[in-house]
Amino acid sequence: MPRIARIDAPGLLHHVMIRGIERRKIFKDDMDREDFIERLSILLPETKTQCHAWSFLSNHAHFL
């Protein structure tokens, strides 16, 4: 059965999740997390994307 198409409308809030392959850790250490946040701080303004909240866990991360 095909998936239902995603709704993509201006101003719509999305829940984005990234997960490590085979549920492996996605960050080696705190420095790795800090580097990821630094990259986000550059990428988000460049793409005019807002990030309202995030949560980092050992093997995945969530963004709103």
PDBQT receptor file of N, H, CA, C and O in Angstrom, charges set to zero:
ATOM      1  N   MET A   1       0.846  -1.168   0.000  1.00  0.00    +0.000 N 
ATOM      2  CA  MET A   1       0.000   0.000   0.000  1.00  0.00    +0.000 C 
ATOM      3  C   MET A   1       0.901   1.243   0.000  1.00  0.00    +0.000 C 
ATOM      4  O   MET A   1       1.834   1.321   0.799  1.00  0.00    +0.000 OA
ATOM      5  N   PRO A   2       0.638   2.208  -0.877  1.00  0.00    +0.000 N 
ATOM      6  CA  PRO A   2       1.466   3.414  -0.939  1.00  0.00    +0.000 C 
ATOM      7  C   PRO A   2       1.283   4.291   0.294  1.00  0.00    +0.000 C 
ATOM      8  O   PRO A   2       0.242   4.273   0.950  1.00  0.00    +0.000 OA
ATOM      9  N   ARG A   3       2.331   5.059   0.584  1.00  0.00    +0.000 N 
ATOM     10  H   ARG A   3       3.176   5.074   0.050  1.00  0.00    +0.000 HD
ATOM     11  CA  ARG A   3       2.261   5.998   1.706  1.00  0.00    +0.000 C 
ATOM     12  C   ARG A   3       1.423   7.205   1.330  1.00  0.00    +0.000 C 
ATOM     13  O   ARG A   3       1.332   7.576   0.160  1.00  0.00    +0.000 OA
ATOM     14  N   ILE A   4       0.824   7.803   2.321  1.00  0.00    +0.000 N 
ATOM     15  H   ILE A   4       0.899   7.502   3.272  1.00  0.00    +0.000 HD
ATOM     16  CA  ILE A   4       0.072   9.039   2.118  1.00  0.00    +0.000 C 
ATOM     17  C   ILE A   4       1.081  10.168   1.899  1.00  0.00    +0.000 C 
ATOM     18  O   ILE A   4       2.080  10.260   2.613  1.00  0.00    +0.000 OA
ATOM     19  N   ALA A   5       0.820  11.021   0.916  1.00  0.00    +0.000 N 
ATOM     20  H   ALA A   5       0.009  10.947   0.336  1.00  0.00    +0.000 HD
ATOM     21  CA  ALA A   5       1.722  12.133   0.620  1.00  0.00    +0.000 C 
ATOM     22  C   ALA A   5       1.836  13.066   1.823  1.00  0.00    +0.000 C 
ATOM     23  O   ALA A   5       0.862  13.294   2.541  1.00  0.00    +0.000 OA
ATOM     24  N   ARG A   6       3.037  13.600   2.031  1.00  0.00    +0.000 N 
ATOM     25  H   ARG A   6       3.828  13.414   1.447  1.00  0.00    +0.000 HD
ATOM     26  CA  ARG A   6       3.253  14.542   3.122  1.00  0.00    +0.000 C 
ATOM     27  C   ARG A   6       2.594  15.872   2.801  1.00  0.00    +0.000 C 
ATOM     28  O   ARG A   6       2.530  16.286   1.643  1.00  0.00    +0.000 OA
ATOM     29  N   ILE A   7       2.112  16.523   3.822  1.00  0.00    +0.000 N 
ATOM     30  H   ILE A   7       2.164  16.187   4.762  1.00  0.00    +0.000 HD
ATOM     31  CA  ILE A   7       1.535  17.854   3.658  1.00  0.00    +0.000 C 
ATOM     32  C   ILE A   7       2.670  18.861   3.790  1.00  0.00    +0.000 C 
ATOM     33  O   ILE A   7       3.386  18.864   4.791  1.00  0.00    +0.000 OA
ATOM     34  N   ASP A   8       2.834  19.708   2.791  1.00  0.00    +0.000 N 
ATOM     35  H   ASP A   8       2.252  19.705   1.978  1.00  0.00    +0.000 HD
ATOM     36  CA  ASP A   8       3.892  20.712   2.809  1.00  0.00    +0.000 C 
ATOM     37  C   ASP A   8       3.276  22.061   2.470  1.00  0.00    +0.000 C 
ATOM     38  O   ASP A   8       3.021  22.362   1.304  1.00  0.00    +0.000 OA
ATOM     39  N   ALA A   9       3.041  22.867   3.490  1.00  0.00    +0.000 N 
ATOM     40  H   ALA A   9       3.249  22.623   4.437  1.00  0.00    +0.000 HD
ATOM     41  CA  ALA A   9       2.440  24.183   3.303  1.00  0.00    +0.000 C 
ATOM     42  C   ALA A   9       3.273  25.215   4.057  1.00  0.00    +0.000 C 
ATOM     43  O   ALA A   9       3.843  24.905   5.103  1.00  0.00    +0.000 OA
ATOM     44  N   PRO A  10       3.349  26.437   3.535  1.00  0.00    +0.000 N 
ATOM     45  CA  PRO A  10       4.113  27.485   4.227  1.00  0.00    +0.000 C 
ATOM     46  C   PRO A  10       3.643  27.649   5.673  1.00  0.00    +0.000 C 
ATOM     47  O   PRO A  10       2.444  27.713   5.946  1.00  0.00    +0.000 OA
ATOM     48  N   GLY A  11       4.605  27.716   6.588  1.00  0.00    +0.000 N 
ATOM     49  H   GLY A  11       5.578  27.665   6.366  1.00  0.00    +0.000 HD
ATOM     50  CA  GLY A  11       4.288  27.922   7.994  1.00  0.00    +0.000 C 
ATOM     51  C   GLY A  11       3.920  26.666   8.757  1.00  0.00    +0.000 C 
ATOM     52  O   GLY A  11       3.726  26.719   9.972  1.00  0.00    +0.000 OA
ATOM     53  N   LEU A  12       3.822  25.545   8.075  1.00  0.00    +0.000 N 
ATOM     54  H   LEU A  12       3.981  25.502   7.088  1.00  0.00    +0.000 HD
ATOM     55  CA  LEU A  12       3.452  24.294   8.728  1.00  0.00    +0.000 C 
ATOM     56  C   LEU A  12       4.631  23.767   9.545  1.00  0.00    +0.000 C 
ATOM     57  O   LEU A  12       5.772  23.798   9.083  1.00  0.00    +0.000 OA
ATOM     58  N   LEU A  13       4.361  23.292  10.742  1.00  0.00    +0.000 N 
ATOM     59  H   LEU A  13       3.434  23.267  11.117  1.00  0.00    +0.000 HD
ATOM     60  CA  LEU A  13       5.394  22.745  11.611  1.00  0.00    +0.000 C 
ATOM     61  C   LEU A  13       5.648  21.286  11.244  1.00  0.00    +0.000 C 
ATOM     62  O   LEU A  13       4.708  20.518  11.043  1.00  0.00    +0.000 OA
ATOM     63  N   HIS A  14       6.935  20.905  11.157  1.00  0.00    +0.000 N 
ATOM     64  H   HIS A  14       7.699  21.529  11.321  1.00  0.00    +0.000 HD
ATOM     65  CA  HIS A  14       7.306  19.528  10.830  1.00  0.00    +0.000 C 
ATOM     66  C   HIS A  14       8.101  18.915  11.979  1.00  0.00    +0.000 C 
ATOM     67  O   HIS A  14       8.881  19.601  12.640  1.00  0.00    +0.000 OA
ATOM     68  N   HIS A  15       7.903  17.651  12.207  1.00  0.00    +0.000 N 
ATOM     69  H   HIS A  15       7.269  17.094  11.670  1.00  0.00    +0.000 HD
ATOM     70  CA  HIS A  15       8.717  16.885  13.148  1.00  0.00    +0.000 C 
ATOM     71  C   HIS A  15       9.720  16.110  12.307  1.00  0.00    +0.000 C 
ATOM     72  O   HIS A  15       9.348  15.242  11.518  1.00  0.00    +0.000 OA
ATOM     73  N   VAL A  16      11.010  16.438  12.487  1.00  0.00    +0.000 N 
ATOM     74  H   VAL A  16      11.312  17.143  13.128  1.00  0.00    +0.000 HD
ATOM     75  CA  VAL A  16      12.076  15.782  11.725  1.00  0.00    +0.000 C 
ATOM     76  C   VAL A  16      12.872  14.930  12.694  1.00  0.00    +0.000 C 
ATOM     77  O   VAL A  16      13.229  15.383  13.782  1.00  0.00    +0.000 OA
ATOM     78  N   MET A  17      13.150  13.694  12.299  1.00  0.00    +0.000 N 
ATOM     79  H   MET A  17      12.860  13.326  11.415  1.00  0.00    +0.000 HD
ATOM     80  CA  MET A  17      13.917  12.789  13.148  1.00  0.00    +0.000 C 
ATOM     81  C   MET A  17      15.053  12.192  12.337  1.00  0.00    +0.000 C 
ATOM     82  O   MET A  17      14.859  11.796  11.187  1.00  0.00    +0.000 OA
ATOM     83  N   ILE A  18      16.239  12.125  12.931  1.00  0.00    +0.000 N 
ATOM     84  H   ILE A  18      16.396  12.446  13.865  1.00  0.00    +0.000 HD
ATOM     85  CA  ILE A  18      17.360  11.420  12.311  1.00  0.00    +0.000 C 
ATOM     86  C   ILE A  18      17.735  10.279  13.246  1.00  0.00    +0.000 C 
ATOM     87  O   ILE A  18      17.688  10.419  14.468  1.00  0.00    +0.000 OA
ATOM     88  N   ARG A  19      18.106   9.158  12.659  1.00  0.00    +0.000 N 
ATOM     89  H   ARG A  19      18.145   9.045  11.666  1.00  0.00    +0.000 HD
ATOM     90  CA  ARG A  19      18.447   7.981  13.458  1.00  0.00    +0.000 C 
ATOM     91  C   ARG A  19      19.704   7.342  12.881  1.00  0.00    +0.000 C 
ATOM     92  O   ARG A  19      19.894   7.310  11.665  1.00  0.00    +0.000 OA
ATOM     93  N   GLY A  20      20.554   6.836  13.759  1.00  0.00    +0.000 N 
ATOM     94  H   GLY A  20      20.399   6.862  14.747  1.00  0.00    +0.000 HD
ATOM     95  CA  GLY A  20      21.749   6.136  13.327  1.00  0.00    +0.000 C 
ATOM     96  C   GLY A  20      21.393   4.813  12.657  1.00  0.00    +0.000 C 
ATOM     97  O   GLY A  20      20.406   4.167  13.010  1.00  0.00    +0.000 OA
ATOM     98  N   ILE A  21      22.210   4.427  11.689  1.00  0.00    +0.000 N 
ATOM     99  H   ILE A  21      23.011   4.952  11.403  1.00  0.00    +0.000 HD
ATOM    100  CA  ILE A  21      22.009   3.154  10.998  1.00  0.00    +0.000 C 
ATOM    101  C   ILE A  21      22.100   2.022  12.018  1.00  0.00    +0.000 C 
ATOM    102  O   ILE A  21      22.999   2.004  12.859  1.00  0.00    +0.000 OA
ATOM    103  N   GLU A  22      21.176   1.092  11.938  1.00  0.00    +0.000 N 
ATOM    104  H   GLU A  22      20.446   1.106  11.254  1.00  0.00    +0.000 HD
ATOM    105  CA  GLU A  22      21.083  -0.027  12.886  1.00  0.00    +0.000 C 
ATOM    106  C   GLU A  22      21.032   0.472  14.335  1.00  0.00    +0.000 C 
ATOM    107  O   GLU A  22      21.504  -0.188  15.261  1.00  0.00    +0.000 OA
ATOM    108  N   ARG A  23      20.441   1.663  14.491  1.00  0.00    +0.000 N 
ATOM    109  H   ARG A  23      20.058   2.199  13.738  1.00  0.00    +0.000 HD
ATOM    110  CA  ARG A  23      20.285   2.305  15.803  1.00  0.00    +0.000 C 
ATOM    111  C   ARG A  23      21.609   2.512  16.542  1.00  0.00    +0.000 C 
ATOM    112  O   ARG A  23      21.661   2.499  17.772  1.00  0.00    +0.000 OA
ATOM    113  N   ARG A  24      22.674   2.704  15.764  1.00  0.00    +0.000 N 
ATOM    114  H   ARG A  24      22.632   2.715  14.765  1.00  0.00    +0.000 HD
ATOM    115  CA  ARG A  24      23.977   3.012  16.369  1.00  0.00    +0.000 C 
ATOM    116  C   ARG A  24      24.000   4.465  16.830  1.00  0.00    +0.000 C 
ATOM    117  O   ARG A  24      23.180   5.275  16.398  1.00  0.00    +0.000 OA
ATOM    118  N   LYS A  25      24.944   4.787  17.708  1.00  0.00    +0.000 N 
ATOM    119  H   LYS A  25      25.610   4.129  18.059  1.00  0.00    +0.000 HD
ATOM    120  CA  LYS A  25      25.088   6.155  18.206  1.00  0.00    +0.000 C 
ATOM    121  C   LYS A  25      25.376   7.101  17.044  1.00  0.00    +0.000 C 
ATOM    122  O   LYS A  25      26.113   6.761  16.119  1.00  0.00    +0.000 OA
ATOM    123  N   ILE A  26      24.783   8.296  17.104  1.00  0.00    +0.000 N 
ATOM    124  H   ILE A  26      24.184   8.573  17.856  1.00  0.00    +0.000 HD
ATOM    125  CA  ILE A  26      25.014   9.281  16.042  1.00  0.00    +0.000 C 
ATOM    126  C   ILE A  26      26.034  10.341  16.461  1.00  0.00    +0.000 C 
ATOM    127  O   ILE A  26      26.534  11.083  15.616  1.00  0.00    +0.000 OA
ATOM    128  N   PHE A  27      26.343  10.420  17.744  1.00  0.00    +0.000 N 
ATOM    129  H   PHE A  27      25.936   9.818  18.431  1.00  0.00    +0.000 HD
ATOM    130  CA  PHE A  27      27.354  11.350  18.237  1.00  0.00    +0.000 C 
ATOM    131  C   PHE A  27      28.377  10.561  19.049  1.00  0.00    +0.000 C 
ATOM    132  O   PHE A  27      28.020   9.741  19.895  1.00  0.00    +0.000 OA
ATOM    133  N   LYS A  28      29.658  10.822  18.777  1.00  0.00    +0.000 N 
ATOM    134  H   LYS A  28      29.948  11.487  18.089  1.00  0.00    +0.000 HD
ATOM    135  CA  LYS A  28      30.718  10.125  19.510  1.00  0.00    +0.000 C 
ATOM    136  C   LYS A  28      30.868  10.653  20.934  1.00  0.00    +0.000 C 
ATOM    137  O   LYS A  28      31.083   9.893  21.878  1.00  0.00    +0.000 OA
ATOM    138  N   ASP A  29      30.746  11.992  21.064  1.00  0.00    +0.000 N 
ATOM    139  H   ASP A  29      30.572  12.609  20.297  1.00  0.00    +0.000 HD
ATOM    140  CA  ASP A  29      30.963  12.622  22.363  1.00  0.00    +0.000 C 
ATOM    141  C   ASP A  29      30.322  14.010  22.364  1.00  0.00    +0.000 C 
ATOM    142  O   ASP A  29      29.667  14.398  21.397  1.00  0.00    +0.000 OA
ATOM    143  N   ASP A  30      30.516  14.753  23.455  1.00  0.00    +0.000 N 
ATOM    144  H   ASP A  30      31.049  14.438  24.241  1.00  0.00    +0.000 HD
ATOM    145  CA  ASP A  30      29.920  16.089  23.562  1.00  0.00    +0.000 C 
ATOM    146  C   ASP A  30      30.453  17.036  22.492  1.00  0.00    +0.000 C 
ATOM    147  O   ASP A  30      29.712  17.884  21.993  1.00  0.00    +0.000 OA
ATOM    148  N   MET A  31      31.724  16.901  22.134  1.00  0.00    +0.000 N 
ATOM    149  H   MET A  31      32.326  16.212  22.539  1.00  0.00    +0.000 HD
ATOM    150  CA  MET A  31      32.307  17.757  21.096  1.00  0.00    +0.000 C 
ATOM    151  C   MET A  31      31.614  17.512  19.754  1.00  0.00    +0.000 C 
ATOM    152  O   MET A  31      31.379  18.449  18.991  1.00  0.00    +0.000 OA
ATOM    153  N   ASP A  32      31.297  16.283  19.478  1.00  0.00    +0.000 N 
ATOM    154  H   ASP A  32      31.487  15.521  20.098  1.00  0.00    +0.000 HD
ATOM    155  CA  ASP A  32      30.580  15.930  18.250  1.00  0.00    +0.000 C 
ATOM    156  C   ASP A  32      29.202  16.601  18.233  1.00  0.00    +0.000 C 
ATOM    157  O   ASP A  32      28.769  17.106  17.197  1.00  0.00    +0.000 OA
ATOM    158  N   ARG A  33      28.516  16.605  19.377  1.00  0.00    +0.000 N 
ATOM    159  H   ARG A  33      28.868  16.195  20.218  1.00  0.00    +0.000 HD
ATOM    160  CA  ARG A  33      27.209  17.281  19.484  1.00  0.00    +0.000 C 
ATOM    161  C   ARG A  33      27.362  18.785  19.260  1.00  0.00    +0.000 C 
ATOM    162  O   ARG A  33      26.564  19.400  18.553  1.00  0.00    +0.000 OA
ATOM    163  N   GLU A  34      28.388  19.367  19.867  1.00  0.00    +0.000 N 
ATOM    164  H   GLU A  34      29.036  18.867  20.441  1.00  0.00    +0.000 HD
ATOM    165  CA  GLU A  34      28.631  20.803  19.709  1.00  0.00    +0.000 C 
ATOM    166  C   GLU A  34      28.919  21.156  18.252  1.00  0.00    +0.000 C 
ATOM    167  O   GLU A  34      28.448  22.182  17.760  1.00  0.00    +0.000 OA
ATOM    168  N   ASP A  35      29.687  20.318  17.558  1.00  0.00    +0.000 N 
ATOM    169  H   ASP A  35      30.069  19.485  17.957  1.00  0.00    +0.000 HD
ATOM    170  CA  ASP A  35      29.960  20.544  16.134  1.00  0.00    +0.000 C 
ATOM    171  C   ASP A  35      28.670  20.505  15.327  1.00  0.00    +0.000 C 
ATOM    172  O   ASP A  35      28.483  21.307  14.413  1.00  0.00    +0.000 OA
ATOM    173  N   PHE A  36      27.784  19.579  15.661  1.00  0.00    +0.000 N 
ATOM    174  H   PHE A  36      27.936  18.927  16.404  1.00  0.00    +0.000 HD
ATOM    175  CA  PHE A  36      26.506  19.468  14.959  1.00  0.00    +0.000 C 
ATOM    176  C   PHE A  36      25.668  20.730  15.178  1.00  0.00    +0.000 C 
ATOM    177  O   PHE A  36      25.075  21.252  14.234  1.00  0.00    +0.000 OA
ATOM    178  N   ILE A  37      25.618  21.217  16.411  1.00  0.00    +0.000 N 
ATOM    179  H   ILE A  37      26.100  20.793  17.177  1.00  0.00    +0.000 HD
ATOM    180  CA  ILE A  37      24.875  22.443  16.716  1.00  0.00    +0.000 C 
ATOM    181  C   ILE A  37      25.478  23.628  15.968  1.00  0.00    +0.000 C 
ATOM    182  O   ILE A  37      24.745  24.477  15.460  1.00  0.00    +0.000 OA
ATOM    183  N   GLU A  38      26.795  23.693  15.897  1.00  0.00    +0.000 N 
ATOM    184  H   GLU A  38      27.391  23.004  16.310  1.00  0.00    +0.000 HD
ATOM    185  CA  GLU A  38      27.469  24.764  15.157  1.00  0.00    +0.000 C 
ATOM    186  C   GLU A  38      27.075  24.728  13.684  1.00  0.00    +0.000 C 
ATOM    187  O   GLU A  38      26.799  25.771  13.091  1.00  0.00    +0.000 OA
ATOM    188  N   ARG A  39      27.046  23.552  13.097  1.00  0.00    +0.000 N 
ATOM    189  H   ARG A  39      27.270  22.705  13.579  1.00  0.00    +0.000 HD
ATOM    190  CA  ARG A  39      26.630  23.422  11.695  1.00  0.00    +0.000 C 
ATOM    191  C   ARG A  39      25.181  23.860  11.515  1.00  0.00    +0.000 C 
ATOM    192  O   ARG A  39      24.847  24.536  10.542  1.00  0.00    +0.000 OA
ATOM    193  N   LEU A  40      24.325  23.475  12.452  1.00  0.00    +0.000 N 
ATOM    194  H   LEU A  40      24.596  22.926  13.243  1.00  0.00    +0.000 HD
ATOM    195  CA  LEU A  40      22.922  23.905  12.388  1.00  0.00    +0.000 C 
ATOM    196  C   LEU A  40      22.803  25.424  12.470  1.00  0.00    +0.000 C 
ATOM    197  O   LEU A  40      21.992  26.026  11.766  1.00  0.00    +0.000 OA
ATOM    198  N   SER A  41      23.611  26.042  13.330  1.00  0.00    +0.000 N 
ATOM    199  H   SER A  41      24.269  25.553  13.902  1.00  0.00    +0.000 HD
ATOM    200  CA  SER A  41      23.539  27.498  13.502  1.00  0.00    +0.000 C 
ATOM    201  C   SER A  41      23.928  28.236  12.226  1.00  0.00    +0.000 C 
ATOM    202  O   SER A  41      23.536  29.387  12.033  1.00  0.00    +0.000 OA
ATOM    203  N   ILE A  42      24.687  27.595  11.363  1.00  0.00    +0.000 N 
ATOM    204  H   ILE A  42      25.006  26.660  11.519  1.00  0.00    +0.000 HD
ATOM    205  CA  ILE A  42      25.050  28.173  10.063  1.00  0.00    +0.000 C 
ATOM    206  C   ILE A  42      23.995  27.821   9.015  1.00  0.00    +0.000 C 
ATOM    207  O   ILE A  42      23.565  28.681   8.246  1.00  0.00    +0.000 OA
ATOM    208  N   LEU A  43      23.588  26.571   8.989  1.00  0.00    +0.000 N 
ATOM    209  H   LEU A  43      23.937  25.872   9.614  1.00  0.00    +0.000 HD
ATOM    210  CA  LEU A  43      22.674  26.075   7.957  1.00  0.00    +0.000 C 
ATOM    211  C   LEU A  43      21.258  26.645   8.067  1.00  0.00    +0.000 C 
ATOM    212  O   LEU A  43      20.655  26.996   7.053  1.00  0.00    +0.000 OA
ATOM    213  N   LEU A  44      20.728  26.739   9.271  1.00  0.00    +0.000 N 
ATOM    214  H   LEU A  44      21.218  26.454  10.095  1.00  0.00    +0.000 HD
ATOM    215  CA  LEU A  44      19.341  27.191   9.435  1.00  0.00    +0.000 C 
ATOM    216  C   LEU A  44      19.106  28.599   8.874  1.00  0.00    +0.000 C 
ATOM    217  O   LEU A  44      18.153  28.794   8.120  1.00  0.00    +0.000 OA
ATOM    218  N   PRO A  45      19.947  29.591   9.219  1.00  0.00    +0.000 N 
ATOM    219  CA  PRO A  45      19.727  30.926   8.630  1.00  0.00    +0.000 C 
ATOM    220  C   PRO A  45      19.928  30.948   7.108  1.00  0.00    +0.000 C 
ATOM    221  O   PRO A  45      19.213  31.651   6.395  1.00  0.00    +0.000 OA
ATOM    222  N   GLU A  46      20.902  30.176   6.619  1.00  0.00    +0.000 N 
ATOM    223  H   GLU A  46      21.483  29.604   7.199  1.00  0.00    +0.000 HD
ATOM    224  CA  GLU A  46      21.157  30.137   5.173  1.00  0.00    +0.000 C 
ATOM    225  C   GLU A  46      19.951  29.619   4.404  1.00  0.00    +0.000 C 
ATOM    226  O   GLU A  46      19.682  30.066   3.289  1.00  0.00    +0.000 OA
ATOM    227  N   THR A  47      19.232  28.686   4.991  1.00  0.00    +0.000 N 
ATOM    228  H   THR A  47      19.450  28.323   5.896  1.00  0.00    +0.000 HD
ATOM    229  CA  THR A  47      18.074  28.087   4.317  1.00  0.00    +0.000 C 
ATOM    230  C   THR A  47      16.757  28.712   4.773  1.00  0.00    +0.000 C 
ATOM    231  O   THR A  47      15.678  28.272   4.375  1.00  0.00    +0.000 OA
ATOM    232  N   LYS A  48      16.859  29.751   5.619  1.00  0.00    +0.000 N 
ATOM    233  H   LYS A  48      17.735  30.108   5.943  1.00  0.00    +0.000 HD
ATOM    234  CA  LYS A  48      15.678  30.433   6.162  1.00  0.00    +0.000 C 
ATOM    235  C   LYS A  48      14.724  29.441   6.832  1.00  0.00    +0.000 C 
ATOM    236  O   LYS A  48      13.505  29.509   6.676  1.00  0.00    +0.000 OA
ATOM    237  N   THR A  49      15.329  28.521   7.584  1.00  0.00    +0.000 N 
ATOM    238  H   THR A  49      16.319  28.466   7.711  1.00  0.00    +0.000 HD
ATOM    239  CA  THR A  49      14.577  27.487   8.292  1.00  0.00    +0.000 C 
ATOM    240  C   THR A  49      14.584  27.793   9.785  1.00  0.00    +0.000 C 
ATOM    241  O   THR A  49      15.631  28.114  10.347  1.00  0.00    +0.000 OA
ATOM    242  N   GLN A  50      13.433  27.697  10.424  1.00  0.00    +0.000 N 
ATOM    243  H   GLN A  50      12.583  27.437   9.967  1.00  0.00    +0.000 HD
ATOM    244  CA  GLN A  50      13.341  27.892  11.865  1.00  0.00    +0.000 C 
ATOM    245  C   GLN A  50      13.389  26.541  12.563  1.00  0.00    +0.000 C 
ATOM    246  O   GLN A  50      12.804  25.563  12.096  1.00  0.00    +0.000 OA
ATOM    247  N   CYS A  51      14.090  26.502  13.682  1.00  0.00    +0.000 N 
ATOM    248  H   CYS A  51      14.564  27.296  14.062  1.00  0.00    +0.000 HD
ATOM    249  CA  CYS A  51      14.088  25.305  14.521  1.00  0.00    +0.000 C 
ATOM    250  C   CYS A  51      13.577  25.750  15.886  1.00  0.00    +0.000 C 
ATOM    251  O   CYS A  51      14.249  26.504  16.589  1.00  0.00    +0.000 OA
ATOM    252  N   HIS A  52      12.393  25.283  16.258  1.00  0.00    +0.000 N 
ATOM    253  H   HIS A  52      11.847  24.670  15.686  1.00  0.00    +0.000 HD
ATOM    254  CA  HIS A  52      11.759  25.705  17.504  1.00  0.00    +0.000 C 
ATOM    255  C   HIS A  52      12.265  24.916  18.707  1.00  0.00    +0.000 C 
ATOM    256  O   HIS A  52      12.312  25.437  19.821  1.00  0.00    +0.000 OA
ATOM    257  N   ALA A  53      12.643  23.663  18.480  1.00  0.00    +0.000 N 
ATOM    258  H   ALA A  53      12.605  23.239  17.575  1.00  0.00    +0.000 HD
ATOM    259  CA  ALA A  53      13.123  22.816  19.576  1.00  0.00    +0.000 C 
ATOM    260  C   ALA A  53      13.873  21.629  18.995  1.00  0.00    +0.000 C 
ATOM    261  O   ALA A  53      13.643  21.226  17.854  1.00  0.00    +0.000 OA
ATOM    262  N   TRP A  54      14.772  21.078  19.797  1.00  0.00    +0.000 N 
ATOM    263  H   TRP A  54      14.958  21.406  20.724  1.00  0.00    +0.000 HD
ATOM    264  CA  TRP A  54      15.451  19.858  19.385  1.00  0.00    +0.000 C 
ATOM    265  C   TRP A  54      15.753  19.021  20.612  1.00  0.00    +0.000 C 
ATOM    266  O   TRP A  54      15.761  19.505  21.743  1.00  0.00    +0.000 OA
ATOM    267  N   SER A  55      15.999  17.757  20.350  1.00  0.00    +0.000 N 
ATOM    268  H   SER A  55      15.993  17.363  19.431  1.00  0.00    +0.000 HD
ATOM    269  CA  SER A  55      16.361  16.819  21.409  1.00  0.00    +0.000 C 
ATOM    270  C   SER A  55      17.363  15.830  20.838  1.00  0.00    +0.000 C 
ATOM    271  O   SER A  55      17.098  15.178  19.828  1.00  0.00    +0.000 OA
ATOM    272  N   PHE A  56      18.522  15.721  21.493  1.00  0.00    +0.000 N 
ATOM    273  H   PHE A  56      18.737  16.251  22.314  1.00  0.00    +0.000 HD
ATOM    274  CA  PHE A  56      19.544  14.769  21.066  1.00  0.00    +0.000 C 
ATOM    275  C   PHE A  56      19.552  13.587  22.020  1.00  0.00    +0.000 C 
ATOM    276  O   PHE A  56      19.658  13.761  23.234  1.00  0.00    +0.000 OA
ATOM    277  N   LEU A  57      19.441  12.402  21.479  1.00  0.00    +0.000 N 
ATOM    278  H   LEU A  57      19.355  12.260  20.493  1.00  0.00    +0.000 HD
ATOM    279  CA  LEU A  57      19.577  11.178  22.250  1.00  0.00    +0.000 C 
ATOM    280  C   LEU A  57      20.781  10.432  21.687  1.00  0.00    +0.000 C 
ATOM    281  O   LEU A  57      21.355  10.867  20.689  1.00  0.00    +0.000 OA
ATOM    282  N   SER A  58      21.170   9.342  22.290  1.00  0.00    +0.000 N 
ATOM    283  H   SER A  58      20.704   8.989  23.101  1.00  0.00    +0.000 HD
ATOM    284  CA  SER A  58      22.397   8.674  21.856  1.00  0.00    +0.000 C 
ATOM    285  C   SER A  58      22.338   8.179  20.416  1.00  0.00    +0.000 C 
ATOM    286  O   SER A  58      23.331   8.271  19.693  1.00  0.00    +0.000 OA
ATOM    287  N   ASN A  59      21.191   7.654  19.987  1.00  0.00    +0.000 N 
ATOM    288  H   ASN A  59      20.384   7.579  20.573  1.00  0.00    +0.000 HD
ATOM    289  CA  ASN A  59      21.132   7.071  18.643  1.00  0.00    +0.000 C 
ATOM    290  C   ASN A  59      20.175   7.792  17.694  1.00  0.00    +0.000 C 
ATOM    291  O   ASN A  59      19.984   7.353  16.560  1.00  0.00    +0.000 OA
ATOM    292  N   HIS A  60      19.576   8.886  18.144  1.00  0.00    +0.000 N 
ATOM    293  H   HIS A  60      19.731   9.243  19.065  1.00  0.00    +0.000 HD
ATOM    294  CA  HIS A  60      18.706   9.652  17.251  1.00  0.00    +0.000 C 
ATOM    295  C   HIS A  60      18.498  11.067  17.788  1.00  0.00    +0.000 C 
ATOM    296  O   HIS A  60      18.849  11.379  18.926  1.00  0.00    +0.000 OA
ATOM    297  N   ALA A  61      17.916  11.917  16.932  1.00  0.00    +0.000 N 
ATOM    298  H   ALA A  61      17.631  11.664  16.008  1.00  0.00    +0.000 HD
ATOM    299  CA  ALA A  61      17.642  13.301  17.311  1.00  0.00    +0.000 C 
ATOM    300  C   ALA A  61      16.302  13.718  16.721  1.00  0.00    +0.000 C 
ATOM    301  O   ALA A  61      15.889  13.224  15.671  1.00  0.00    +0.000 OA
ATOM    302  N   HIS A  62      15.631  14.636  17.412  1.00  0.00    +0.000 N 
ATOM    303  H   HIS A  62      15.967  15.038  18.264  1.00  0.00    +0.000 HD
ATOM    304  CA  HIS A  62      14.335  15.163  16.968  1.00  0.00    +0.000 C 
ATOM    305  C   HIS A  62      14.448  16.677  16.814  1.00  0.00    +0.000 C 
ATOM    306  O   HIS A  62      15.156  17.341  17.572  1.00  0.00    +0.000 OA
ATOM    307  N   PHE A  63      13.739  17.209  15.821  1.00  0.00    +0.000 N 
ATOM    308  H   PHE A  63      13.164  16.669  15.205  1.00  0.00    +0.000 HD
ATOM    309  CA  PHE A  63      13.702  18.652  15.572  1.00  0.00    +0.000 C 
ATOM    310  C   PHE A  63      12.276  19.074  15.261  1.00  0.00    +0.000 C 
ATOM    311  O   PHE A  63      11.546  18.349  14.584  1.00  0.00    +0.000 OA
ATOM    312  N   LEU A  64      11.871  20.253  15.755  1.00  0.00    +0.000 N 
ATOM    313  H   LEU A  64      12.463  20.841  16.304  1.00  0.00    +0.000 HD
ATOM    314  CA  LEU A  64      10.585  20.863  15.390  1.00  0.00    +0.000 C 
ATOM    315  C   LEU A  64      10.882  22.206  14.740  1.00  0.00    +0.000 C 
ATOM    316  O   LEU A  64       9.959  22.917  14.343  1.00  0.00    +0.000 OA
TER     317      LEU A  64
